[in-house]
Amino acid sequence: MTSNKSNIDRLLTQVGELPPMPAVAQRALALIRDPDSNMGDLANTLAMDQAMASLVLRWVNSSYYGLKYPVSTVQQAVAYLGQRTLHSLILAASVAALLDRPVPGYALDRGDLWRHSIGVAAGARLLAAKHGSKIAEEAYHAGLLCDIGKLAFEILLRNIDTSEADWQGYSFTDLETAHFGVDHATLGAEMARRWNLPASLIDAIKFHHRPSQAGEGAVLASAVHVADAAIMMLGIGIGKDGLQYDLDPVACERMGWSEANMKDLLERVIPFIEEADNFIRLRRR
């Protein structure tokens, strides 16, 4: 039997190597994880990259925060936002250009995957909040990255008619595995591993469609799983895989989720997605 690793290596050979995370982002994230670093070191690192510095300043001065007086330096922005928000922002900035592009293999137009991913991220953070702020922020990261494997996998789907009978009747991840040996979640976990992201995030990405199988990332995977389903139900970023995913009752119970929660999630997530759209438009300029 062909191993998952062999399948992943074969797929990566077909679609090309996955892109590395930008160097400045890697240095900044390493500083955030380093208990001996300080906010000054982080500010200096971000200030060295014009694009990253500009994004941090635009974000802190956006309507999302509604500051009375504008922030004019990266040092001020870093002090105001704090490490956890900066962690999320840097990660979002690093993957924004990747997620904000057409994904024809999944029938997603430009911006669809970005809006879906940022919506899942925000929803996962809200759902995981009862587990503490640290877990909630990690859930945001896992949600943001949960579908990065689609960026590579979609090339294999471009010439496949998924309306045919052999692409029906099962969850889409099961169908991906049956046809290609791995699914997009496994491929996404490999990207996260190559980016040297924490094991819990890798686990959550790999099992976000099968959270009952997750190990140390079980809470994160459950939060992402439920948020992913909720954002699809809202009609944000539905591609050719549509709603061909099974909702895990264990994850719903773990997150305390029911359809009655949908209205509250909608009211809190939609404004965040709108602000993220502003964010991505700034990057396009």
Beta strands, then each sheet from edge to edge (+ up, - down):
end
